[in-house]
Amino acid sequence: MKNKNQLGFLIILAAAIFSALAFVIFPAMKINDRQSINQPDQVVQDFYTWYLAYDGNPLVDKAYQSSSFLSTDFITFLDDFTQAEMRYDPILCAQDKPTEINTSQAQVSGAQASVEVSTSLAGHQFTVELVQIDNAWLMNRVICQP
């Protein structure tokens, strides 16, 4: 009988620990992740990391449409852009796909920010403009350098 009581106690203790993790610790970790992602330069870095790793062409597949990093205005622009013959990638400002990107520290002015991006392609740079909507930074436009 004593072993059954100890086993029952251990089960209740394990359930209490799991509940604490599930309802207190894990959500707090998620909030911290969102806060780090909510920095404009980190948003750009995370988006391009996904974009470059995408298996296939995210423009042709329209995979960008479900991105939580892009504003609805930018998604609409990309939808319109992909209706015509694409001569370059408006997200990468290039015909070729670089192997990596580097972001500068964001320049923030109120609810707008810009991040300078350089890539592994020689001399290749562009600017990403972001807007803050509901406390989240979203990519709103890519400005290609001439």
URFEN-V976189 format. One record per pair of residues at least 12 apart in sequence whose C-alpha atoms are under 10 Angstrom apart, sorted by the first residue. I is the first residue (numbers start at 1). J is the second residue. D is the distance in Angstrom with one decimal. If there is no record, write none. Layout:
i=I j=J d=D
i=I j=J d=D
This chain:
i=34 j=136 d=8.8
i=35 j=135 d=9.7
i=35 j=136 d=8.9
i=37 j=69 d=9.5
i=37 j=136 d=8.7
i=37 j=137 d=8.5
i=38 j=69 d=9.6
i=38 j=132 d=9.2
i=38 j=135 d=7.8
i=38 j=136 d=5.7
i=38 j=137 d=5.8
i=38 j=138 d=8.7
i=39 j=105 d=9.6
i=39 j=106 d=8.2
i=39 j=108 d=9.9
i=39 j=113 d=9.8
i=39 j=132 d=10.0
i=39 j=136 d=8.3
i=39 j=137 d=6.8
i=39 j=138 d=9.8
i=40 j=69 d=9.8
i=40 j=103 d=10.0
i=40 j=105 d=8.4
i=40 j=106 d=6.0
i=40 j=107 d=8.7
i=40 j=108 d=8.3
i=40 j=112 d=9.2
i=40 j=113 d=6.8
i=40 j=114 d=7.7
i=40 j=115 d=7.4
i=40 j=128 d=9.5
i=40 j=129 d=9.0
i=40 j=130 d=6.9
i=40 j=131 d=8.8
i=40 j=132 d=8.8
i=40 j=136 d=8.7
i=40 j=137 d=5.7
i=40 j=138 d=7.6
i=40 j=139 d=8.3
i=41 j=102 d=9.7
i=41 j=103 d=6.4
i=41 j=104 d=6.9
i=41 j=105 d=5.9
i=41 j=106 d=5.3
i=41 j=107 d=8.9
i=41 j=113 d=8.9
i=41 j=114 d=8.2
i=41 j=115 d=6.1
i=41 j=116 d=8.8
i=41 j=117 d=9.4
i=41 j=128 d=9.3
i=41 j=130 d=9.4
i=41 j=137 d=9.3
i=42 j=103 d=8.3
i=42 j=104 d=9.8
i=42 j=105 d=9.0
i=42 j=106 d=8.9
i=42 j=115 d=9.7
i=42 j=137 d=9.5
i=43 j=68 d=9.5
i=43 j=69 d=6.4
i=43 j=70 d=9.3
i=43 j=115 d=9.8
i=43 j=130 d=9.1
i=43 j=136 d=9.4
i=43 j=137 d=7.0
i=43 j=138 d=7.3
i=43 j=139 d=7.8
i=44 j=69 d=7.8
i=44 j=70 d=9.6
i=44 j=101 d=9.7
i=44 j=102 d=9.4
i=44 j=103 d=7.4
i=44 j=104 d=9.8
i=44 j=106 d=9.5
i=44 j=114 d=9.7
i=44 j=115 d=7.6
i=44 j=116 d=9.6
i=44 j=117 d=8.6
i=44 j=128 d=7.6
i=44 j=129 d=9.4
i=44 j=130 d=8.8
i=44 j=137 d=9.3
i=44 j=138 d=8.6
i=44 j=139 d=7.2
i=45 j=101 d=7.7
i=45 j=102 d=7.4
i=45 j=103 d=6.4
i=45 j=104 d=9.5
i=45 j=115 d=9.7
i=45 j=117 d=9.0
i=46 j=69 d=8.4
i=47 j=64 d=9.5
i=47 j=67 d=8.2
i=47 j=68 d=8.9
i=47 j=69 d=6.4
i=47 j=70 d=8.6
i=47 j=139 d=8.9
i=48 j=69 d=9.9
i=48 j=91 d=8.9
i=48 j=92 d=8.7
i=48 j=100 d=8.4
i=48 j=101 d=7.2
i=48 j=102 d=9.3
i=48 j=103 d=9.7
i=48 j=117 d=9.9
i=49 j=99 d=9.7
i=49 j=100 d=7.9
i=49 j=101 d=7.9
i=49 j=102 d=10.0
i=50 j=64 d=10.0
i=50 j=67 d=9.7
i=51 j=63 d=9.2
i=51 j=64 d=8.4
i=51 j=67 d=9.9
i=51 j=91 d=9.1
i=51 j=92 d=9.3
i=51 j=97 d=9.9
i=52 j=92 d=9.4
i=52 j=97 d=7.4
i=52 j=98 d=7.6
i=52 j=99 d=7.1
i=52 j=100 d=7.4
i=52 j=101 d=8.8
i=53 j=99 d=9.0
i=53 j=100 d=9.6
i=57 j=89 d=9.8
i=58 j=89 d=10.0
i=59 j=78 d=7.8
i=59 j=79 d=8.6
i=59 j=81 d=9.4
i=59 j=82 d=7.0
i=59 j=86 d=9.5
i=59 j=89 d=7.9
i=59 j=90 d=9.2
i=59 j=91 d=8.9
i=60 j=79 d=9.9
i=60 j=82 d=7.2
i=60 j=83 d=9.7
i=60 j=86 d=9.5
i=62 j=75 d=9.5
i=62 j=78 d=8.7
i=62 j=79 d=7.9
i=62 j=82 d=8.6
i=64 j=78 d=8.4
i=64 j=79 d=9.4
i=65 j=78 d=8.7
i=65 j=79 d=8.3
i=67 j=138 d=9.8
i=68 j=136 d=9.6
i=68 j=137 d=9.7
i=68 j=138 d=7.7
i=68 j=139 d=9.4
i=69 j=130 d=9.5
i=69 j=136 d=8.9
i=69 j=137 d=7.5
i=69 j=138 d=5.1
i=69 j=139 d=6.0
i=69 j=140 d=9.1
i=70 j=130 d=8.6
i=70 j=131 d=9.5
i=70 j=137 d=8.6
i=70 j=138 d=5.0
i=70 j=139 d=4.7
i=70 j=140 d=6.3
i=70 j=141 d=8.9
i=71 j=130 d=8.4
i=71 j=131 d=7.9
i=71 j=132 d=9.3
i=71 j=133 d=8.5
i=71 j=137 d=8.8
i=71 j=138 d=5.3
i=71 j=139 d=5.9
i=71 j=140 d=5.4
i=71 j=141 d=8.7
i=72 j=138 d=9.1
i=72 j=139 d=9.4
i=72 j=140 d=8.1
i=73 j=139 d=9.4
i=73 j=140 d=6.7
i=73 j=141 d=8.6
i=74 j=130 d=10.0
i=74 j=138 d=9.2
i=74 j=139 d=7.2
i=74 j=140 d=5.1
i=74 j=141 d=6.1
i=74 j=142 d=8.9
i=75 j=139 d=9.5
i=75 j=140 d=8.5
i=75 j=141 d=9.6
i=77 j=90 d=9.8
i=77 j=140 d=9.4
i=77 j=141 d=8.8
i=78 j=90 d=7.9
i=78 j=91 d=8.7
i=78 j=141 d=9.9
i=90 j=141 d=9.3
i=90 j=142 d=7.1
i=90 j=143 d=8.5
i=90 j=144 d=7.8
i=91 j=126 d=9.4
i=91 j=128 d=9.0
i=91 j=141 d=8.5
i=91 j=142 d=6.3
i=91 j=143 d=8.9
i=91 j=144 d=8.8
i=92 j=117 d=9.6
i=92 j=118 d=10.0
i=92 j=119 d=8.9
i=92 j=124 d=9.5
i=92 j=125 d=9.1
i=92 j=126 d=8.1
i=92 j=142 d=8.2
i=92 j=143 d=9.7
i=92 j=144 d=8.2
i=93 j=124 d=8.5
i=93 j=125 d=8.3
i=93 j=126 d=7.1
i=93 j=127 d=9.6
i=93 j=142 d=7.9
i=93 j=143 d=7.9
i=93 j=144 d=5.4
i=93 j=145 d=7.9
i=93 j=146 d=9.7
i=94 j=121 d=9.2
i=94 j=124 d=8.4
i=94 j=125 d=9.8
i=94 j=126 d=9.9
i=94 j=144 d=8.6
i=96 j=121 d=8.4
i=97 j=119 d=9.3
i=97 j=120 d=9.2
i=97 j=121 d=8.4
i=98 j=118 d=9.8
i=98 j=119 d=6.2
i=98 j=120 d=5.5
i=98 j=121 d=5.8
i=98 j=122 d=9.6
i=98 j=124 d=9.3
i=99 j=119 d=7.6
i=99 j=120 d=6.0
i=99 j=121 d=8.0
i=100 j=118 d=8.6
i=100 j=119 d=5.7
i=100 j=120 d=5.5
i=100 j=121 d=8.6
i=101 j=117 d=6.7
i=101 j=118 d=5.7
i=101 j=119 d=4.2
i=101 j=120 d=6.3
i=101 j=121 d=9.0
i=101 j=124 d=9.7
i=101 j=125 d=9.3
i=102 j=115 d=10.0
i=102 j=116 d=8.4
i=102 j=117 d=5.7
i=102 j=118 d=5.3
i=102 j=119 d=6.1
i=102 j=120 d=8.4
i=102 j=125 d=9.5
i=103 j=115 d=6.5
i=103 j=116 d=5.9
i=103 j=117 d=4.7
i=103 j=118 d=6.6
i=103 j=119 d=8.8
i=103 j=125 d=9.9
i=103 j=126 d=9.9
i=103 j=127 d=9.4
i=103 j=128 d=9.5
i=104 j=116 d=5.3
i=104 j=117 d=6.4
i=104 j=118 d=8.4
i=104 j=127 d=9.8
i=105 j=117 d=9.7
i=106 j=128 d=9.5
i=106 j=129 d=9.4
i=106 j=130 d=9.5
i=107 j=129 d=9.5
i=107 j=130 d=10.0
i=108 j=129 d=9.9
i=108 j=130 d=9.1
i=108 j=131 d=9.6
i=109 j=131 d=9.8
i=110 j=131 d=9.1
i=110 j=132 d=8.4
i=111 j=130 d=8.3
i=111 j=131 d=5.7
i=111 j=132 d=4.9
i=111 j=133 d=7.7
i=111 j=135 d=8.9
i=111 j=136 d=9.7
i=111 j=137 d=8.4
i=112 j=129 d=7.3
i=112 j=130 d=5.7
i=112 j=131 d=4.6
i=112 j=132 d=6.2
i=112 j=133 d=9.6
i=112 j=137 d=8.5
i=112 j=138 d=9.5
i=112 j=139 d=9.9
i=112 j=140 d=9.5
i=113 j=128 d=8.3
i=113 j=129 d=5.8
i=113 j=130 d=5.1
i=113 j=131 d=6.4
i=113 j=132 d=8.1
i=113 j=137 d=8.4
i=113 j=138 d=9.5
i=113 j=139 d=9.1
i=113 j=140 d=9.7
i=114 j=127 d=6.6
i=114 j=128 d=5.5
i=114 j=129 d=4.4
i=114 j=130 d=6.0
i=114 j=131 d=8.8
i=114 j=139 d=9.1
i=114 j=140 d=9.8
i=114 j=141 d=9.4
i=114 j=142 d=9.5
i=114 j=143 d=10.0
i=115 j=127 d=5.7
i=115 j=128 d=5.2
i=115 j=129 d=6.5
i=115 j=130 d=8.1
i=115 j=139 d=9.8
i=115 j=142 d=9.6
i=116 j=128 d=6.4
i=116 j=129 d=8.9
i=116 j=142 d=9.9
i=116 j=143 d=9.6
i=117 j=142 d=9.9
i=124 j=144 d=9.4
i=124 j=145 d=8.1
i=124 j=146 d=9.8
i=125 j=143 d=9.4
i=125 j=144 d=7.5
i=125 j=145 d=6.5
i=125 j=146 d=9.4
i=126 j=142 d=7.1
i=126 j=143 d=5.8
i=126 j=144 d=4.9
i=126 j=145 d=5.4
i=126 j=146 d=9.1
i=127 j=141 d=8.4
i=127 j=142 d=5.8
i=127 j=143 d=5.1
i=127 j=144 d=6.6
i=127 j=145 d=7.8
i=128 j=140 d=7.6
i=128 j=141 d=5.9
i=128 j=142 d=4.5
i=128 j=143 d=6.2
i=128 j=144 d=8.8
i=129 j=141 d=5.1
i=129 j=142 d=6.2
i=129 j=143 d=7.7
i=130 j=142 d=9.0
